[in-house]
């Protein structure tokens, strides 16, 4: 009997990326299913307690907790954590009032915003092709948001704000030292979100939580943990240029779960906008991969 061929790192990385996107979408679905039964800050706090505990246990098991870091890295972790707090609150506030697929489609603009911000802030090279793709991608976002008197949804501003905060979060993570464990960074971020939501809950007062709602929050915490763990593992296997495009499978999951659980289906204009955002994002990732390979060849030859 012939032995099975080994699974390539790129194939394993693609599978982990798809698992991560599915887990995060299932988390969003569980939180959205809560509706108004639990105040937002309290829901984030309860989910944060459970997810932080799970991340801590995983980090301990991996031996990846490292608190003696350079001051520069701690400053970047602080910026990342603050941005994560803002992104979490704005994203979940939008999630409670927007169709899941619409919100997820707006978030697909992240590769575009990160590339643009990295060029503006850090001076990373950005050719005219990627610049054109970013501009077209933002037009796709406008088709989803529809900033007109009839189609504009105020909660879409929260979604755009979340994209801005996630962009800051990702740029801060880019500048961290390679020796800083990703699990430590995530643990600090999760704890910061839990503490911030706990402070707000203390001022708002505690509301009783029914067992079904507590079950949904526990489910969300497990999915957040699974999504995080698989996303960290994704960064450790395969070429990022080949694995990263599979993050767009999150939109497929959002379309399916939005239809199955909430009976939502985007309008043709929203689907067109989502298609434009995904296409330009994929092109941006392709160009970044090509430029990275070219720089490596030049470095090897030089």
N, C-alpha and C positions, 0 to 999 in steps of 0.2 A: 504493500500500500504506500502510495506516495505521500510524503509529509506536506502539510499545508504550507504554501509560501508565506514568509513572514509579512506582517502588515507594515507598510512603510510609515515612517514618521509623519509624512505629510497627510496620509490617509487617516492616521490616528489623530492628528491635530485637527483635521477637518471634522471628524466625528465629535471630538471634544468641544469644538466651537459650536456645532449644531446643538449639542446637549446643553451647553451653557445658555444659548439663546432660548431654547425651549423652557429651561428651568426659570429663567427670568420672566418669560411671558406667563408661565403658570403662576408665578408669584404675583404679577400684576393682576391676573384674573382673580385670584383669591382676595386681594385687597379691594379691588373694585366691587366684588360681590358683597363686601361688607356694607357698601352704601353709606348711609348716614347713621347707622346703628351704633357706631363707635366714633367718638371725636378723632379727627385726623392725628393730632399730636399723641393722643393716648394709644392709638393703633400703632403708630411708629415706635412708641416707647415699648409696648408689649412685644412687638415683633423684634425690636432691637435687642431686648433682653435675651430672647431665645437665640437669635442668630449670632449675637456676640459670644454667647456661651459656646455655641457649636464651633465658631471660628477659633476661639481660644483653645478648646480641647484638641482641634485638628492641628493648630500651631504647636501646641505642647508635644503632641505625638510626633510631629515632623521635626521637632527641635529647631523651629524657625523663629522663635521669639528672641529678638535681640534689641535691647534698649540702649546699649552704649553705642550711639551713633554720632557722627559729626554734627556740630551745631547747624551747619548749612542744611543737612538732611532733615533735621528736626524742624527747621523753619519751613522747608518745602512740604513736609508731612502736615504741618499746621495749616498751611495754605490749602493743601489738598483736602484736608478734613473739613475746613470751613466751606469750601466749594461743594463738597459732598453733602453737607447739611442743607445748603441752599438748593442743590439739585434735587435732593430727596423730597423736601417739602413742596417745591414747585411742581415736580413731576407727579406726585401723588394727589396734589390739589387738582391738577389738570385731569388726572386719571379718573377722578370721581365724577367728572362732568363731561368728558369727551369720549367718543368711541375709541376702543382700545387700538384698532388698526390705524386710525388717524393720528393718534399720539405717537405710536410706534413709527409710523412713516416719517413724522417730523424729526424724530431722533436719528433716523438714518442719515441725516445731514452731518452727523458728527465727523466723519472722515474729511468732509469739506471744510468745516469750521476749524478743526485742529490743524489742517494743512495751511489754511490762511493765517491763523493766529501764530503758528510757528514761524511763518515767513515774516510777519509784521514785527513780532517780539524778539525772536532769536536770529532773524536774518537767514533762515534756512532757504535754499534756492527754490524758486517757484516759477517755472517756465510759463509761456503764454498758453500752452495747451491746458495745463492744469488750472490756470487762472480762468480760462474760458469755461472749463468744466465746472468750476466752483460757481461762476456767475449763472450758468444754466441750471445748476443744481438748486441755487437759491430761488430761481424762478419756479422750479418744481415745488419748493416749500410754499411759495406764495399761492400756488394752485390749491394746495392742501388747506392752508390757513384762510385763503380768500378774504383779504382785508378790504371788503366793501360793505356798504350799509346793509345788505341783505344776508350775505353768506358769512360775515365775520363772526367768529366765536371768541368772546373775551378770554375764555380759558386757554385759547391757543397761545396767548401771551405768556401764560405760565409755562407752557411747553417750550416756547422759544427761550424763556428765561432759564429753564432747566438745561437746554442745549448749551447756553452760554456758560453756566456753572460747570457742566461736565467737561466742556472744553478747557476751562481753567484747571480743573482737577487732573485731566489727562496731561496737560502741559507741565504741571508741577511734577507729576509722576515721571515724566520723561527726563527731568533734570536730576533725579535721585541717583546716588552712587550705585553702581551695579552690585556692590556687596550688601546693600540694604535688602533684607528679605521682604518679598512681596506680601507674605502672610502677616508680618508685623505691621506693615503699612495699612493693610485692610483691617486688621484688628483695631488699630488706633482709630481709623475712620468709623468703623461700626460702633465703637464705644462713644465716640464724639456725637454721632447721630442719636444714640440712645440717651446720652446725658442732656443734649439740647431739647429733645422731645420730652424728657422727664421734667425739666425746668418749666416748660410751657404747661405741661399737665398739672404741675403743682399749683400754678396760678389759676388755671381753668377749673380745677376741681376734678375729682375722680368720679367716673360714671360706671355703674355696674355693667359687666360684660356677660352676655348670655353664653351658655356652653357652645352652641353652634358657631358663634362669632369667635370665641376663643379657639375653637378647632380650626377655623379658617386662618387665624393669625399664626397658629402653630404650623399649619401647612405652608403658609407664606414664608415663615422663617426657614423651614427645611428647604424650600425651593431657592431662596436667596443664598443659603449656604451651598447648596449643590451647584448653583450657577456660578458662584464665586470660585469654588474649588475647581470646577472644570475649566473656568476661564484662566486661572493661574496655571493649571496643567497645560492648557493650550499654548501658553507663551513659552513652555519648556520643550515642546516637541514640534518638529516641522519648520518650514520656512514661513515666516509671518506673511510674506507677500502672497503665498499660496493659500494660507489658512484664513487670513482676515476676510476675504470676500464671503465666506460662509456665515459671517455675522448677519447677513441679510436674510437668512432663513428665519430670523426672528419676526420679520414682517409676515411671512407665510403663516407662522404660528398665531400671530396676532389676528390676522384675517379669519383664521379657522376658529379660534377661541371666542372672538368677538361675535361671530355668527352663531356658534353653538350655544354659548352661555347667555349672551345678552340680546341676540337677534339683530345685531348691527351688521350692516354691509355698506362699505363706502360708496359714495357717488362715483360715476364715471370720471368726473373731473378730479376727484381725490385720487382715484386709482392712476390716472394719467400723471398727476404730480408725483405720486409715490414711485412710479416707473422711471420718471426723469431723475429723481433724487438717487435711486438705486443705480441707474446706468452711469450717472456722472461720478458717483462714489466708487463704483467698480473701476472706471477709467482712471480716477485719481490714484487708487491703490495700485493699478497696473503700471502707471507712469512712475510712481514712487519706487516700485520694485525694480523697474528697468534702470532708473537712475542709480539705485543702490548697487546693482550689479555692475554698472559702468564704472562707478567709483572704486569698487573692489578690483576690477580689472586694471584700472589705471594705477592703483596702489601696488598691485602685484608686479606690474611692468616697470614702475618707476623706482 
